[in-house]
Amino acid sequence: MHKTNHRSLKKRPESDSRFEPLLDSEEAALLLRIHPKTLQKMARDGEIVGIHIGKLWRFRASDLNKWVDKIAS
């Protein structure tokens, strides 16, 4: 079993301790009611924020909301 030296761990600010689950292309596209390939192209073009992990795209729901707010105003 691996022992951790707790004194060496730095305490992170409260805002960094929250992790927002990532959506895959299909889940994110379903929320936006667009095709997953369209969403991936938008991410590649920088129109919408996406995270490219290997061959896969991942999206934060909060980034999708920001994008919708931006285009709606």
MOMOBEL-V147623 format. One record per backbone hydrogen bond with DSSP energy under -1.0 kcal/mol. NH is the residue of the N-H (numbers start at 1). CO is the residue of the C=O. Records with the same first field share a line. If there is no record, write none. Layout:
BEGIN
NH=CO ; CO
END
This chain:
BEGIN
6=4
8=5
16=13
17=14
23=59
28=24
29=25
30=26
31=27
32=28
33=29
34=29
39=35
40=36
41=37
42=38
43=39
44=40
45=41
46=43
47=42
48=42
51=58
53=56
56=53
58=51
59=23
64=60
65=61
66=62
67=63
68=64
69=65
70=66
71=67
72=68
END
